[in-house]
Amino acid sequence: MSGAKTFEDLIVWQKAHQFVLAIYRFSELFPSKEIYSLTSQMRRAAISVAANIAEGFKKRSKADKARFMNIAQGSLEECRYYLILAQDLGYGNTTNLKAQHEEVSKLLHAYSASILNSINSIR
């Protein structure tokens, strides 16, 4: 499936990690009143994407791996909403973040599909 020895070797994780860093930089500019709400929620969701890719990488069963990738996909969709909300609240331009999000989404979909296909080919 992949020649990765650690989750850090996965391009999908690398791109997800870059997305987390970009979310942190972007959310630093939010109003202080958002520190315990949108700032925290957006960061938590972005971290969850990369963290679930990392955790799923070490799972032995392909079904477990697929489950963690699905959780990562859910967290990524949560991020999509927070980007819409931040844009609508006037907290900054999300164009670049949306492009990064889309890239991670495509990579994560492909990685998840490869795991699911390997499960289905065994059956």
Chimera marker file (.cmm) of the C-alpha trace (Angstrom):
<marker_set name="trace">
<marker id="1" x="0.000" y="0.000" z="0.000" r="1" g="1" b="0" radius="0.5"/>
<marker id="2" x="2.728" y="2.440" z="0.955" r="1" g="1" b="0" radius="0.5"/>
<marker id="3" x="6.423" y="2.153" z="1.642" r="1" g="1" b="0" radius="0.5"/>
<marker id="4" x="6.113" y="4.382" z="4.694" r="1" g="1" b="0" radius="0.5"/>
<marker id="5" x="7.985" y="3.291" z="7.805" r="1" g="1" b="0" radius="0.5"/>
<marker id="6" x="6.411" y="5.941" z="10.055" r="1" g="1" b="0" radius="0.5"/>
<marker id="7" x="3.391" y="8.182" z="9.740" r="1" g="1" b="0" radius="0.5"/>
<marker id="8" x="5.794" y="11.049" z="9.062" r="1" g="1" b="0" radius="0.5"/>
<marker id="9" x="6.639" y="9.402" z="5.731" r="1" g="1" b="0" radius="0.5"/>
<marker id="10" x="3.032" y="9.707" z="4.550" r="1" g="1" b="0" radius="0.5"/>
<marker id="11" x="2.490" y="12.664" z="2.237" r="1" g="1" b="0" radius="0.5"/>
<marker id="12" x="-1.092" y="12.912" z="3.489" r="1" g="1" b="0" radius="0.5"/>
<marker id="13" x="0.178" y="13.349" z="7.061" r="1" g="1" b="0" radius="0.5"/>
<marker id="14" x="2.828" y="15.882" z="5.945" r="1" g="1" b="0" radius="0.5"/>
<marker id="15" x="0.178" y="17.976" z="4.180" r="1" g="1" b="0" radius="0.5"/>
<marker id="16" x="-2.214" y="17.641" z="7.143" r="1" g="1" b="0" radius="0.5"/>
<marker id="17" x="0.553" y="18.824" z="9.490" r="1" g="1" b="0" radius="0.5"/>
<marker id="18" x="1.222" y="21.835" z="7.252" r="1" g="1" b="0" radius="0.5"/>
<marker id="19" x="-2.515" y="22.552" z="7.367" r="1" g="1" b="0" radius="0.5"/>
<marker id="20" x="-2.423" y="22.496" z="11.197" r="1" g="1" b="0" radius="0.5"/>
<marker id="21" x="0.459" y="24.970" z="11.229" r="1" g="1" b="0" radius="0.5"/>
<marker id="22" x="-1.381" y="27.243" z="8.793" r="1" g="1" b="0" radius="0.5"/>
<marker id="23" x="-4.539" y="27.074" z="10.934" r="1" g="1" b="0" radius="0.5"/>
<marker id="24" x="-2.499" y="28.092" z="13.983" r="1" g="1" b="0" radius="0.5"/>
<marker id="25" x="-1.009" y="31.067" z="12.140" r="1" g="1" b="0" radius="0.5"/>
<marker id="26" x="-4.399" y="32.114" z="10.764" r="1" g="1" b="0" radius="0.5"/>
<marker id="27" x="-6.249" y="31.796" z="14.070" r="1" g="1" b="0" radius="0.5"/>
<marker id="28" x="-3.641" y="33.878" z="15.925" r="1" g="1" b="0" radius="0.5"/>
<marker id="29" x="-5.312" y="36.865" z="14.263" r="1" g="1" b="0" radius="0.5"/>
<marker id="30" x="-8.773" y="36.100" z="15.647" r="1" g="1" b="0" radius="0.5"/>
<marker id="31" x="-10.275" y="38.439" z="18.242" r="1" g="1" b="0" radius="0.5"/>
<marker id="32" x="-9.368" y="37.512" z="21.816" r="1" g="1" b="0" radius="0.5"/>
<marker id="33" x="-13.050" y="36.805" z="22.538" r="1" g="1" b="0" radius="0.5"/>
<marker id="34" x="-12.703" y="33.716" z="20.303" r="1" g="1" b="0" radius="0.5"/>
<marker id="35" x="-9.835" y="32.109" z="22.257" r="1" g="1" b="0" radius="0.5"/>
<marker id="36" x="-12.099" y="29.580" z="23.996" r="1" g="1" b="0" radius="0.5"/>
<marker id="37" x="-14.510" y="29.103" z="21.127" r="1" g="1" b="0" radius="0.5"/>
<marker id="38" x="-13.694" y="29.320" z="17.418" r="1" g="1" b="0" radius="0.5"/>
<marker id="39" x="-9.908" y="29.512" z="17.867" r="1" g="1" b="0" radius="0.5"/>
<marker id="40" x="-9.873" y="26.468" z="20.121" r="1" g="1" b="0" radius="0.5"/>
<marker id="41" x="-12.378" y="24.470" z="18.065" r="1" g="1" b="0" radius="0.5"/>
<marker id="42" x="-10.653" y="25.170" z="14.754" r="1" g="1" b="0" radius="0.5"/>
<marker id="43" x="-7.243" y="24.210" z="16.102" r="1" g="1" b="0" radius="0.5"/>
<marker id="44" x="-8.577" y="21.087" z="17.803" r="1" g="1" b="0" radius="0.5"/>
<marker id="45" x="-10.276" y="19.901" z="14.603" r="1" g="1" b="0" radius="0.5"/>
<marker id="46" x="-7.153" y="20.518" z="12.495" r="1" g="1" b="0" radius="0.5"/>
<marker id="47" x="-4.958" y="18.702" z="15.011" r="1" g="1" b="0" radius="0.5"/>
<marker id="48" x="-7.414" y="15.800" z="14.984" r="1" g="1" b="0" radius="0.5"/>
<marker id="49" x="-6.902" y="15.308" z="11.252" r="1" g="1" b="0" radius="0.5"/>
<marker id="50" x="-3.133" y="14.830" z="11.507" r="1" g="1" b="0" radius="0.5"/>
<marker id="51" x="-3.363" y="12.967" z="14.833" r="1" g="1" b="0" radius="0.5"/>
<marker id="52" x="-5.849" y="10.414" z="13.515" r="1" g="1" b="0" radius="0.5"/>
<marker id="53" x="-3.732" y="9.795" z="10.429" r="1" g="1" b="0" radius="0.5"/>
<marker id="54" x="-0.763" y="9.195" z="12.742" r="1" g="1" b="0" radius="0.5"/>
<marker id="55" x="-2.692" y="6.947" z="15.117" r="1" g="1" b="0" radius="0.5"/>
<marker id="56" x="-4.329" y="4.990" z="12.329" r="1" g="1" b="0" radius="0.5"/>
<marker id="57" x="-0.971" y="4.371" z="10.678" r="1" g="1" b="0" radius="0.5"/>
<marker id="58" x="0.124" y="2.130" z="13.564" r="1" g="1" b="0" radius="0.5"/>
<marker id="59" x="-3.082" y="0.123" z="13.781" r="1" g="1" b="0" radius="0.5"/>
<marker id="60" x="-2.539" y="-3.477" z="12.766" r="1" g="1" b="0" radius="0.5"/>
<marker id="61" x="-5.872" y="-4.225" z="11.161" r="1" g="1" b="0" radius="0.5"/>
<marker id="62" x="-6.872" y="-2.531" z="7.951" r="1" g="1" b="0" radius="0.5"/>
<marker id="63" x="-10.386" y="-2.031" z="9.352" r="1" g="1" b="0" radius="0.5"/>
<marker id="64" x="-8.917" y="-0.062" z="12.277" r="1" g="1" b="0" radius="0.5"/>
<marker id="65" x="-6.755" y="1.951" z="9.883" r="1" g="1" b="0" radius="0.5"/>
<marker id="66" x="-9.814" y="2.761" z="7.769" r="1" g="1" b="0" radius="0.5"/>
<marker id="67" x="-11.795" y="3.805" z="10.852" r="1" g="1" b="0" radius="0.5"/>
<marker id="68" x="-9.115" y="6.297" z="11.910" r="1" g="1" b="0" radius="0.5"/>
<marker id="69" x="-8.901" y="7.717" z="8.390" r="1" g="1" b="0" radius="0.5"/>
<marker id="70" x="-12.689" y="8.160" z="8.477" r="1" g="1" b="0" radius="0.5"/>
<marker id="71" x="-12.407" y="10.047" z="11.771" r="1" g="1" b="0" radius="0.5"/>
<marker id="72" x="-9.729" y="12.241" z="10.167" r="1" g="1" b="0" radius="0.5"/>
<marker id="73" x="-12.088" y="12.906" z="7.247" r="1" g="1" b="0" radius="0.5"/>
<marker id="74" x="-14.820" y="13.964" z="9.667" r="1" g="1" b="0" radius="0.5"/>
<marker id="75" x="-12.471" y="16.343" z="11.453" r="1" g="1" b="0" radius="0.5"/>
<marker id="76" x="-11.394" y="17.774" z="8.115" r="1" g="1" b="0" radius="0.5"/>
<marker id="77" x="-15.019" y="18.512" z="7.229" r="1" g="1" b="0" radius="0.5"/>
<marker id="78" x="-15.383" y="20.217" z="10.604" r="1" g="1" b="0" radius="0.5"/>
<marker id="79" x="-12.436" y="22.409" z="9.598" r="1" g="1" b="0" radius="0.5"/>
<marker id="80" x="-14.192" y="23.229" z="6.331" r="1" g="1" b="0" radius="0.5"/>
<marker id="81" x="-17.123" y="24.652" z="8.283" r="1" g="1" b="0" radius="0.5"/>
<marker id="82" x="-14.859" y="26.651" z="10.613" r="1" g="1" b="0" radius="0.5"/>
<marker id="83" x="-13.155" y="28.202" z="7.581" r="1" g="1" b="0" radius="0.5"/>
<marker id="84" x="-16.543" y="29.245" z="6.204" r="1" g="1" b="0" radius="0.5"/>
<marker id="85" x="-17.508" y="30.674" z="9.591" r="1" g="1" b="0" radius="0.5"/>
<marker id="86" x="-14.219" y="32.571" z="10.018" r="1" g="1" b="0" radius="0.5"/>
<marker id="87" x="-14.584" y="34.047" z="6.524" r="1" g="1" b="0" radius="0.5"/>
<marker id="88" x="-18.197" y="35.058" z="7.162" r="1" g="1" b="0" radius="0.5"/>
<marker id="89" x="-17.261" y="36.657" z="10.498" r="1" g="1" b="0" radius="0.5"/>
<marker id="90" x="-14.595" y="38.709" z="8.720" r="1" g="1" b="0" radius="0.5"/>
<marker id="91" x="-11.671" y="37.136" z="10.575" r="1" g="1" b="0" radius="0.5"/>
<marker id="92" x="-9.488" y="36.872" z="7.492" r="1" g="1" b="0" radius="0.5"/>
<marker id="93" x="-9.130" y="35.557" z="3.979" r="1" g="1" b="0" radius="0.5"/>
<marker id="94" x="-9.417" y="31.771" z="3.899" r="1" g="1" b="0" radius="0.5"/>
<marker id="95" x="-8.625" y="31.224" z="0.213" r="1" g="1" b="0" radius="0.5"/>
<marker id="96" x="-5.192" y="29.665" z="0.790" r="1" g="1" b="0" radius="0.5"/>
<marker id="97" x="-6.436" y="27.575" z="3.703" r="1" g="1" b="0" radius="0.5"/>
<marker id="98" x="-9.328" y="26.290" z="1.610" r="1" g="1" b="0" radius="0.5"/>
<marker id="99" x="-6.837" y="25.242" z="-1.080" r="1" g="1" b="0" radius="0.5"/>
<marker id="100" x="-4.719" y="23.420" z="1.514" r="1" g="1" b="0" radius="0.5"/>
<marker id="101" x="-7.864" y="21.828" z="2.907" r="1" g="1" b="0" radius="0.5"/>
<marker id="102" x="-8.840" y="20.581" z="-0.543" r="1" g="1" b="0" radius="0.5"/>
<marker id="103" x="-5.387" y="19.087" z="-1.096" r="1" g="1" b="0" radius="0.5"/>
<marker id="104" x="-5.485" y="17.246" z="2.234" r="1" g="1" b="0" radius="0.5"/>
<marker id="105" x="-9.027" y="16.091" z="1.488" r="1" g="1" b="0" radius="0.5"/>
<marker id="106" x="-8.029" y="14.570" z="-1.861" r="1" g="1" b="0" radius="0.5"/>
<marker id="107" x="-4.962" y="12.859" z="-0.405" r="1" g="1" b="0" radius="0.5"/>
<marker id="108" x="-6.900" y="11.537" z="2.572" r="1" g="1" b="0" radius="0.5"/>
<marker id="109" x="-9.660" y="10.247" z="0.314" r="1" g="1" b="0" radius="0.5"/>
<marker id="110" x="-7.103" y="8.423" z="-1.847" r="1" g="1" b="0" radius="0.5"/>
<marker id="111" x="-5.297" y="6.958" z="1.172" r="1" g="1" b="0" radius="0.5"/>
<marker id="112" x="-8.599" y="5.828" z="2.709" r="1" g="1" b="0" radius="0.5"/>
<marker id="113" x="-9.706" y="4.319" z="-0.580" r="1" g="1" b="0" radius="0.5"/>
<marker id="114" x="-6.462" y="2.346" z="-0.881" r="1" g="1" b="0" radius="0.5"/>
<marker id="115" x="-7.006" y="0.915" z="2.612" r="1" g="1" b="0" radius="0.5"/>
<marker id="116" x="-10.639" y="0.041" z="1.867" r="1" g="1" b="0" radius="0.5"/>
<marker id="117" x="-9.687" y="-1.505" z="-1.487" r="1" g="1" b="0" radius="0.5"/>
<marker id="118" x="-7.094" y="-3.688" z="0.220" r="1" g="1" b="0" radius="0.5"/>
<marker id="119" x="-9.775" y="-4.853" z="2.683" r="1" g="1" b="0" radius="0.5"/>
<marker id="120" x="-12.205" y="-5.631" z="-0.133" r="1" g="1" b="0" radius="0.5"/>
<marker id="121" x="-9.576" y="-7.505" z="-2.159" r="1" g="1" b="0" radius="0.5"/>
<marker id="122" x="-8.987" y="-9.835" z="0.798" r="1" g="1" b="0" radius="0.5"/>
<marker id="123" x="-12.682" y="-10.788" z="1.001" r="1" g="1" b="0" radius="0.5"/>
<link id1="1" id2="2" r="1" g="1" b="0" radius="0.2"/>
<link id1="2" id2="3" r="1" g="1" b="0" radius="0.2"/>
<link id1="3" id2="4" r="1" g="1" b="0" radius="0.2"/>
<link id1="4" id2="5" r="1" g="1" b="0" radius="0.2"/>
<link id1="5" id2="6" r="1" g="1" b="0" radius="0.2"/>
<link id1="6" id2="7" r="1" g="1" b="0" radius="0.2"/>
<link id1="7" id2="8" r="1" g="1" b="0" radius="0.2"/>
<link id1="8" id2="9" r="1" g="1" b="0" radius="0.2"/>
<link id1="9" id2="10" r="1" g="1" b="0" radius="0.2"/>
<link id1="10" id2="11" r="1" g="1" b="0" radius="0.2"/>
<link id1="11" id2="12" r="1" g="1" b="0" radius="0.2"/>
<link id1="12" id2="13" r="1" g="1" b="0" radius="0.2"/>
<link id1="13" id2="14" r="1" g="1" b="0" radius="0.2"/>
<link id1="14" id2="15" r="1" g="1" b="0" radius="0.2"/>
<link id1="15" id2="16" r="1" g="1" b="0" radius="0.2"/>
<link id1="16" id2="17" r="1" g="1" b="0" radius="0.2"/>
<link id1="17" id2="18" r="1" g="1" b="0" radius="0.2"/>
<link id1="18" id2="19" r="1" g="1" b="0" radius="0.2"/>
<link id1="19" id2="20" r="1" g="1" b="0" radius="0.2"/>
<link id1="20" id2="21" r="1" g="1" b="0" radius="0.2"/>
<link id1="21" id2="22" r="1" g="1" b="0" radius="0.2"/>
<link id1="22" id2="23" r="1" g="1" b="0" radius="0.2"/>
<link id1="23" id2="24" r="1" g="1" b="0" radius="0.2"/>
<link id1="24" id2="25" r="1" g="1" b="0" radius="0.2"/>
<link id1="25" id2="26" r="1" g="1" b="0" radius="0.2"/>
<link id1="26" id2="27" r="1" g="1" b="0" radius="0.2"/>
<link id1="27" id2="28" r="1" g="1" b="0" radius="0.2"/>
<link id1="28" id2="29" r="1" g="1" b="0" radius="0.2"/>
<link id1="29" id2="30" r="1" g="1" b="0" radius="0.2"/>
<link id1="30" id2="31" r="1" g="1" b="0" radius="0.2"/>
<link id1="31" id2="32" r="1" g="1" b="0" radius="0.2"/>
<link id1="32" id2="33" r="1" g="1" b="0" radius="0.2"/>
<link id1="33" id2="34" r="1" g="1" b="0" radius="0.2"/>
<link id1="34" id2="35" r="1" g="1" b="0" radius="0.2"/>
<link id1="35" id2="36" r="1" g="1" b="0" radius="0.2"/>
<link id1="36" id2="37" r="1" g="1" b="0" radius="0.2"/>
<link id1="37" id2="38" r="1" g="1" b="0" radius="0.2"/>
<link id1="38" id2="39" r="1" g="1" b="0" radius="0.2"/>
<link id1="39" id2="40" r="1" g="1" b="0" radius="0.2"/>
<link id1="40" id2="41" r="1" g="1" b="0" radius="0.2"/>
<link id1="41" id2="42" r="1" g="1" b="0" radius="0.2"/>
<link id1="42" id2="43" r="1" g="1" b="0" radius="0.2"/>
<link id1="43" id2="44" r="1" g="1" b="0" radius="0.2"/>
<link id1="44" id2="45" r="1" g="1" b="0" radius="0.2"/>
<link id1="45" id2="46" r="1" g="1" b="0" radius="0.2"/>
<link id1="46" id2="47" r="1" g="1" b="0" radius="0.2"/>
<link id1="47" id2="48" r="1" g="1" b="0" radius="0.2"/>
<link id1="48" id2="49" r="1" g="1" b="0" radius="0.2"/>
<link id1="49" id2="50" r="1" g="1" b="0" radius="0.2"/>
<link id1="50" id2="51" r="1" g="1" b="0" radius="0.2"/>
<link id1="51" id2="52" r="1" g="1" b="0" radius="0.2"/>
<link id1="52" id2="53" r="1" g="1" b="0" radius="0.2"/>
<link id1="53" id2="54" r="1" g="1" b="0" radius="0.2"/>
<link id1="54" id2="55" r="1" g="1" b="0" radius="0.2"/>
<link id1="55" id2="56" r="1" g="1" b="0" radius="0.2"/>
<link id1="56" id2="57" r="1" g="1" b="0" radius="0.2"/>
<link id1="57" id2="58" r="1" g="1" b="0" radius="0.2"/>
<link id1="58" id2="59" r="1" g="1" b="0" radius="0.2"/>
<link id1="59" id2="60" r="1" g="1" b="0" radius="0.2"/>
<link id1="60" id2="61" r="1" g="1" b="0" radius="0.2"/>
<link id1="61" id2="62" r="1" g="1" b="0" radius="0.2"/>
<link id1="62" id2="63" r="1" g="1" b="0" radius="0.2"/>
<link id1="63" id2="64" r="1" g="1" b="0" radius="0.2"/>
<link id1="64" id2="65" r="1" g="1" b="0" radius="0.2"/>
<link id1="65" id2="66" r="1" g="1" b="0" radius="0.2"/>
<link id1="66" id2="67" r="1" g="1" b="0" radius="0.2"/>
<link id1="67" id2="68" r="1" g="1" b="0" radius="0.2"/>
<link id1="68" id2="69" r="1" g="1" b="0" radius="0.2"/>
<link id1="69" id2="70" r="1" g="1" b="0" radius="0.2"/>
<link id1="70" id2="71" r="1" g="1" b="0" radius="0.2"/>
<link id1="71" id2="72" r="1" g="1" b="0" radius="0.2"/>
<link id1="72" id2="73" r="1" g="1" b="0" radius="0.2"/>
<link id1="73" id2="74" r="1" g="1" b="0" radius="0.2"/>
<link id1="74" id2="75" r="1" g="1" b="0" radius="0.2"/>
<link id1="75" id2="76" r="1" g="1" b="0" radius="0.2"/>
<link id1="76" id2="77" r="1" g="1" b="0" radius="0.2"/>
<link id1="77" id2="78" r="1" g="1" b="0" radius="0.2"/>
<link id1="78" id2="79" r="1" g="1" b="0" radius="0.2"/>
<link id1="79" id2="80" r="1" g="1" b="0" radius="0.2"/>
<link id1="80" id2="81" r="1" g="1" b="0" radius="0.2"/>
<link id1="81" id2="82" r="1" g="1" b="0" radius="0.2"/>
<link id1="82" id2="83" r="1" g="1" b="0" radius="0.2"/>
<link id1="83" id2="84" r="1" g="1" b="0" radius="0.2"/>
<link id1="84" id2="85" r="1" g="1" b="0" radius="0.2"/>
<link id1="85" id2="86" r="1" g="1" b="0" radius="0.2"/>
<link id1="86" id2="87" r="1" g="1" b="0" radius="0.2"/>
<link id1="87" id2="88" r="1" g="1" b="0" radius="0.2"/>
<link id1="88" id2="89" r="1" g="1" b="0" radius="0.2"/>
<link id1="89" id2="90" r="1" g="1" b="0" radius="0.2"/>
<link id1="90" id2="91" r="1" g="1" b="0" radius="0.2"/>
<link id1="91" id2="92" r="1" g="1" b="0" radius="0.2"/>
<link id1="92" id2="93" r="1" g="1" b="0" radius="0.2"/>
<link id1="93" id2="94" r="1" g="1" b="0" radius="0.2"/>
<link id1="94" id2="95" r="1" g="1" b="0" radius="0.2"/>
<link id1="95" id2="96" r="1" g="1" b="0" radius="0.2"/>
<link id1="96" id2="97" r="1" g="1" b="0" radius="0.2"/>
<link id1="97" id2="98" r="1" g="1" b="0" radius="0.2"/>
<link id1="98" id2="99" r="1" g="1" b="0" radius="0.2"/>
<link id1="99" id2="100" r="1" g="1" b="0" radius="0.2"/>
<link id1="100" id2="101" r="1" g="1" b="0" radius="0.2"/>
<link id1="101" id2="102" r="1" g="1" b="0" radius="0.2"/>
<link id1="102" id2="103" r="1" g="1" b="0" radius="0.2"/>
<link id1="103" id2="104" r="1" g="1" b="0" radius="0.2"/>
<link id1="104" id2="105" r="1" g="1" b="0" radius="0.2"/>
<link id1="105" id2="106" r="1" g="1" b="0" radius="0.2"/>
<link id1="106" id2="107" r="1" g="1" b="0" radius="0.2"/>
<link id1="107" id2="108" r="1" g="1" b="0" radius="0.2"/>
<link id1="108" id2="109" r="1" g="1" b="0" radius="0.2"/>
<link id1="109" id2="110" r="1" g="1" b="0" radius="0.2"/>
<link id1="110" id2="111" r="1" g="1" b="0" radius="0.2"/>
<link id1="111" id2="112" r="1" g="1" b="0" radius="0.2"/>
<link id1="112" id2="113" r="1" g="1" b="0" radius="0.2"/>
<link id1="113" id2="114" r="1" g="1" b="0" radius="0.2"/>
<link id1="114" id2="115" r="1" g="1" b="0" radius="0.2"/>
<link id1="115" id2="116" r="1" g="1" b="0" radius="0.2"/>
<link id1="116" id2="117" r="1" g="1" b="0" radius="0.2"/>
<link id1="117" id2="118" r="1" g="1" b="0" radius="0.2"/>
<link id1="118" id2="119" r="1" g="1" b="0" radius="0.2"/>
<link id1="119" id2="120" r="1" g="1" b="0" radius="0.2"/>
<link id1="120" id2="121" r="1" g="1" b="0" radius="0.2"/>
<link id1="121" id2="122" r="1" g="1" b="0" radius="0.2"/>
<link id1="122" id2="123" r="1" g="1" b="0" radius="0.2"/>
</marker_set>
